[in-house]
Amino acid sequence: MVGRTPFVGDPEQNIKDIAKLRGSEDLWEVAKLHDRESSFPVELFDIKYLPSVELQNWCKINTKRPDFFKLIPRSLFDLVDKCLTVNPRQRISAEEALRH
């Protein structure tokens, strides 16, 4: 959707990037479910990571193809947003995604 892979690099950097997009509050909730808070990067304690960004806005800022961006239907953003839900209990299932 933006002309590049959104999360590249080592796992710690990927967690930081996902926190920037989805908000670290959701990540903390999932980490607590699995007793994994201590494995999260220290920077995620910083308040600047707490707010999430709407996927469509993030894509618009990070796209390499602004002309193509305008052609992407809102339903695709909605589907990807549901797939990126941090909490697996709230994330869309494969069956639901196919029906979407």
C-alpha positions as CSV (number, residue, x, y, z in Angstrom):
1,M,0.0,0.0,0.0
2,V,2.9,2.3,0.5
3,G,5.4,0.8,-1.9
4,R,7.7,-0.7,0.7
5,T,7.9,-3.2,3.5
6,P,6.5,-1.4,6.6
7,F,8.5,-3.3,9.3
8,V,12.1,-4.2,8.4
9,G,15.0,-4.8,10.6
10,D,15.6,-6.6,13.8
11,P,12.7,-7.6,16.1
12,E,13.3,-4.9,18.6
13,Q,13.1,-2.2,15.9
14,N,10.0,-3.8,14.6
15,I,8.3,-3.7,18.0
16,K,9.2,0.1,18.2
17,D,7.8,0.7,14.7
18,I,4.6,-1.2,15.5
19,A,4.3,0.8,18.8
20,K,4.6,4.0,16.8
21,L,1.8,2.9,14.5
22,R,-0.6,1.1,16.9
23,G,0.3,2.8,20.1
24,S,2.4,1.2,22.9
25,E,-0.6,1.0,25.3
26,D,-2.0,-2.0,23.3
27,L,1.4,-3.6,23.1
28,W,1.8,-3.3,26.9
29,E,-1.6,-5.0,27.4
30,V,-0.6,-7.9,25.3
31,A,2.8,-8.1,26.9
32,K,1.2,-8.3,30.3
33,L,-1.0,-11.1,29.2
34,H,2.1,-13.2,28.4
35,D,4.3,-11.8,31.3
36,R,6.7,-10.3,28.7
37,E,6.9,-6.6,29.7
38,S,10.6,-7.0,30.5
39,S,11.4,-8.0,27.0
40,F,10.1,-4.7,25.5
41,P,12.5,-2.0,24.5
42,V,13.0,0.6,27.3
43,E,12.1,3.4,24.8
44,L,8.5,2.2,24.8
45,F,8.2,3.6,28.3
46,D,8.5,7.1,26.7
47,I,5.1,8.9,26.5
48,K,5.7,9.8,22.8
49,Y,5.0,6.1,21.9
50,L,1.7,5.9,23.6
51,P,-0.7,7.5,21.0
52,S,-1.6,5.4,18.0
53,V,-1.8,6.7,14.4
54,E,-4.6,5.9,12.0
55,L,-3.3,3.5,9.4
56,Q,-4.5,5.6,6.5
57,N,-2.7,8.6,7.8
58,W,0.5,6.6,8.4
59,C,0.3,5.2,4.8
60,K,-0.3,8.7,3.4
61,I,2.8,10.0,5.1
62,N,5.0,7.0,4.2
63,T,3.9,6.2,0.7
64,K,6.3,6.3,-2.2
65,R,3.4,6.5,-4.7
66,P,1.0,9.3,-3.7
67,D,-0.8,8.9,-7.1
68,F,-1.5,5.2,-6.3
69,F,-2.5,6.0,-2.7
70,K,-5.6,7.8,-3.9
71,L,-6.9,4.6,-5.6
72,I,-6.8,2.4,-2.5
73,P,-10.3,1.7,-1.3
74,R,-11.1,2.4,2.4
75,S,-12.1,-1.2,2.8
76,L,-8.5,-2.3,2.3
77,F,-7.3,0.1,5.0
78,D,-10.0,-1.3,7.3
79,L,-8.9,-4.9,6.6
80,V,-5.2,-4.2,7.1
81,D,-6.0,-2.2,10.3
82,K,-8.0,-5.2,11.6
83,C,-5.1,-7.5,10.7
84,L,-2.7,-5.3,12.6
85,T,-4.7,-5.4,15.8
86,V,-2.1,-6.1,18.5
87,N,-4.2,-8.2,20.8
88,P,-4.7,-11.6,19.1
89,R,-8.0,-12.0,21.0
90,Q,-9.4,-8.9,19.2
91,R,-7.6,-9.4,15.8
92,I,-9.7,-10.4,12.8
93,S,-9.6,-14.2,12.0
94,A,-8.5,-15.5,8.6
95,E,-12.1,-16.5,7.9
96,E,-13.4,-13.1,8.8
97,A,-10.7,-11.5,6.7
98,L,-11.7,-13.6,3.7
99,R,-15.3,-12.5,4.1
100,H,-14.3,-8.8,4.5
